């Protein structure tokens, strides 16, 4: 239901945008929740997203929407705004979201925005920026409810009512002593159901589950999942409460870690998405599969000499190498596109990623064609076949890379799940084309 609702929103806004029906778009945006607007902006191209973002009524809503979009889109949207508005937007964001955003901006711009914020807010954000993004300190928010253990239930409720509205998002009350050290935790439900005269120290839970500032985000996610917490306190070495990590931040962590695991499984280079980083991540496994294919060639050619003509045998023995390399290359590229390019449009971002993958494929083609020719000509002494199989190998690499780029996006446009369908479809096509080339032109 949520997916169909989101697709309807994106489709409707795109149609209205093409017609220039700005008033209708503003009416839709005004009635749409911030998370849905954020999803909408991620599905539009950059020019459309910037225009729609400017149609949002209030700066407060813009700041809220900004926290729901990808960091890359955040930066692009901010670049379209004037300095005054961008500073105001960041100052209205939650401290943890603002720290993540500023951490990805150029240093001079982030310092400029920090200096324009209220001193208390800028200090909070600057403190959060000191911690690695993948640590508890980098994930935590400093917006939480902390109260002294000596307060009565009645006094605590009055203090909550006096808090600013955004502070009420806290699911728990964190109970501290006179030194601001965390000594207990109390749910809002337990507080409301207690007698007005009860002291927080008497009704709080003392068995605390906490994490340190340097705790890795994967460990944080495991703890929240295991205990079914809605938020988790972050403390320093002295048990002083530094912040909390809410369940929505943990969900983001789980998604990021799943994407990283998928990249690692497909050998696409991990977090480093630069050209060199992708090359370092992919090349060892492409090389490994190539030499695995060489081993298969030796095995097939040596065992088949008794029954098959030598020239045909060399082609047949080359099949595992050709198929293995095509499968690895196409798998790496398709997973990279699935994890890095979520749009269904063949836009500038898609073609930027495609050209990077094609560049990597070009380097692999040159390297493996030369290596393959030398091995087959000098080691296996296959004669003229060395040239043809090397050229076919190069074509296979380029074709596999191209198919791995386009198929996932085409499947998305066809409303099919690319995560399920891409692998089998690409593998079958690449294998068939490789075999056709080998036995049509290999001789």
ChimeraX attribute file (.defattr): number of C-alpha atoms within 10 A of each C-alpha:
attribute: neighborCount
match mode: 1-to-1
recipient: residues
	/A:1	6
	/A:2	8
	/A:3	8
	/A:4	9
	/A:5	11
	/A:6	16
	/A:7	15
	/A:8	12
	/A:9	18
	/A:10	19
	/A:11	15
	/A:12	14
	/A:13	23
	/A:14	17
	/A:15	12
	/A:16	14
	/A:17	16
	/A:18	10
	/A:19	9
	/A:20	11
	/A:21	12
	/A:22	16
	/A:23	11
	/A:24	14
	/A:25	19
	/A:26	17
	/A:27	13
	/A:28	15
	/A:29	21
	/A:30	16
	/A:31	9
	/A:32	12
	/A:33	13
	/A:34	21
	/A:35	15
	/A:36	19
	/A:37	29
	/A:38	21
	/A:39	18
	/A:40	22
	/A:41	25
	/A:42	20
	/A:43	20
	/A:44	20
	/A:45	15
	/A:46	17
	/A:47	12
	/A:48	15
	/A:49	20
	/A:50	19
	/A:51	15
	/A:52	20
	/A:53	20
	/A:54	15
	/A:55	17
	/A:56	19
	/A:57	13
	/A:58	10
	/A:59	15
	/A:60	15
	/A:61	18
	/A:62	21
	/A:63	21
	/A:64	21
	/A:65	22
	/A:66	28
	/A:67	21
	/A:68	18
	/A:69	20
	/A:70	14
	/A:71	18
	/A:72	12
	/A:73	17
	/A:74	19
	/A:75	18
	/A:76	14
	/A:77	20
	/A:78	18
	/A:79	12
	/A:80	13
	/A:81	14
	/A:82	9
	/A:83	13
	/A:84	10
	/A:85	12
	/A:86	18
	/A:87	20
	/A:88	16
	/A:89	20
	/A:90	26
	/A:91	21
	/A:92	18
	/A:93	20
	/A:94	18
	/A:95	24
	/A:96	25
	/A:97	25
	/A:98	25
	/A:99	27
	/A:100	19
	/A:101	21
	/A:102	23
	/A:103	19
	/A:104	13
	/A:105	16
	/A:106	10
	/A:107	10
	/A:108	9
	/A:109	13
	/A:110	18
	/A:111	14
	/A:112	12
	/A:113	19
	/A:114	22
	/A:115	13
	/A:116	14
	/A:117	17
	/A:118	10
	/A:119	11
	/A:120	9
	/A:121	17
	/A:122	20
	/A:123	15
	/A:124	17
	/A:125	25
	/A:126	19
	/A:127	15
	/A:128	27
	/A:129	21
	/A:130	12
	/A:131	17
	/A:132	17
	/A:133	17
	/A:134	15
	/A:135	18
	/A:136	29
	/A:137	29
	/A:138	24
	/A:139	28
	/A:140	25
	/A:141	24
	/A:142	19
	/A:143	19
	/A:144	23
	/A:145	19
	/A:146	20
	/A:147	21
	/A:148	20
	/A:149	22
	/A:150	17
	/A:151	17
	/A:152	20
	/A:153	21
	/A:154	17
	/A:155	17
	/A:156	22
	/A:157	16
	/A:158	11
	/A:159	13
	/A:160	16
	/A:161	11
	/A:162	9
	/A:163	12
	/A:164	8
	/A:165	9
	/A:166	10
	/A:167	13
	/A:168	14
	/A:169	11
	/A:170	18
	/A:171	18
	/A:172	22
	/A:173	21
	/A:174	25
	/A:175	25
	/A:176	22
	/A:177	16
	/A:178	10
	/A:179	10
	/A:180	16
	/A:181	18
	/A:182	27
	/A:183	20
	/A:184	21
	/A:185	24
	/A:186	18
	/A:187	15
	/A:188	13
	/A:189	10
	/A:190	14
	/A:191	21
	/A:192	13
	/A:193	9
	/A:194	15
	/A:195	13
	/A:196	14
	/A:197	11
	/A:198	16
	/A:199	19
	/A:200	27
	/A:201	20
	/A:202	12
	/A:203	18
	/A:204	19
	/A:205	15
	/A:206	14
	/A:207	9
	/A:208	12
	/A:209	14
	/A:210	17
	/A:211	21
	/A:212	18
	/A:213	21
	/A:214	16
	/A:215	15
	/A:216	18
	/A:217	22
	/A:218	16
	/A:219	13
	/A:220	24
	/A:221	21
	/A:222	13
	/A:223	17
	/A:224	19
	/A:225	15
	/A:226	9
	/A:227	10
	/A:228	10
	/A:229	15
	/A:230	15
	/A:231	19
	/A:232	25
	/A:233	25
	/A:234	27
	/A:235	21
	/A:236	17
	/A:237	8
	/A:238	10
	/A:239	17
	/A:240	17
	/A:241	23
	/A:242	21
	/A:243	24
	/A:244	24
	/A:245	27
	/A:246	21
	/A:247	17
	/A:248	11
	/A:249	17
	/A:250	23
	/A:251	14
	/A:252	12
	/A:253	18
	/A:254	18
	/A:255	11
	/A:256	15
	/A:257	15
	/A:258	13
	/A:259	19
	/A:260	17
	/A:261	13
	/A:262	17
	/A:263	21
	/A:264	17
	/A:265	14
	/A:266	22
	/A:267	24
	/A:268	27
	/A:269	23
	/A:270	20
	/A:271	14
	/A:272	13
	/A:273	16
	/A:274	11
	/A:275	15
	/A:276	12
	/A:277	14
	/A:278	21
	/A:279	20
	/A:280	16
	/A:281	22
	/A:282	23
	/A:283	18
	/A:284	12
	/A:285	18
	/A:286	21
	/A:287	15
	/A:288	12
	/A:289	22
	/A:290	22
	/A:291	14
	/A:292	16
	/A:293	21
	/A:294	20
	/A:295	15
	/A:296	17
	/A:297	22
	/A:298	16
	/A:299	12
	/A:300	18
	/A:301	20
	/A:302	13
	/A:303	13
	/A:304	16
	/A:305	12
	/A:306	9
	/A:307	8
	/A:308	13
	/A:309	10
	/A:310	14
	/A:311	13
	/A:312	15
	/A:313	18
	/A:314	26
	/A:315	21
	/A:316	18
	/A:317	22
	/A:318	22
	/A:319	20
	/A:320	20
	/A:321	20
	/A:322	26
	/A:323	23
	/A:324	17
	/A:325	25
	/A:326	28
	/A:327	24
	/A:328	21
	/A:329	31
	/A:330	29
	/A:331	25
	/A:332	27
	/A:333	28
	/A:334	29
	/A:335	26
	/A:336	25
	/A:337	22
	/A:338	21
	/A:339	15
	/A:340	15
	/A:341	16
	/A:342	14
	/A:343	18
	/A:344	17
	/A:345	17
	/A:346	13
	/A:347	12
	/A:348	11
	/A:349	14
	/A:350	20
	/A:351	15
	/A:352	11
	/A:353	19
	/A:354	20
	/A:355	13
	/A:356	16
	/A:357	26
	/A:358	21
	/A:359	16
	/A:360	22
	/A:361	25
	/A:362	17
	/A:363	16
	/A:364	21
	/A:365	21
	/A:366	14
	/A:367	13
	/A:368	20
	/A:369	23
	/A:370	15
	/A:371	13
	/A:372	21
	/A:373	21
	/A:374	16
	/A:375	16
	/A:376	20
	/A:377	16
	/A:378	12
	/A:379	9
	/A:380	13
	/A:381	12
	/A:382	17
	/A:383	13
	/A:384	13
	/A:385	20
	/A:386	22
	/A:387	19
	/A:388	19
	/A:389	26
	/A:390	24
	/A:391	23
	/A:392	19
	/A:393	25
	/A:394	25
	/A:395	20
	/A:396	28
	/A:397	28
	/A:398	23
	/A:399	21
	/A:400	30
	/A:401	28
	/A:402	20
	/A:403	21
	/A:404	30
	/A:405	28
	/A:406	19
	/A:407	20
	/A:408	29
	/A:409	25
	/A:410	16
	/A:411	16
	/A:412	17
	/A:413	14
	/A:414	11
	/A:415	10
	/A:416	14
	/A:417	13
	/A:418	20
	/A:419	14
	/A:420	10
	/A:421	13
	/A:422	24
	/A:423	18
	/A:424	9
	/A:425	15
	/A:426	22
	/A:427	20
	/A:428	13
	/A:429	13
	/A:430	23
	/A:431	21
	/A:432	13
	/A:433	15
	/A:434	23
	/A:435	20
	/A:436	12
	/A:437	18
	/A:438	22
	/A:439	14
	/A:440	9
	/A:441	13
	/A:442	21
	/A:443	13
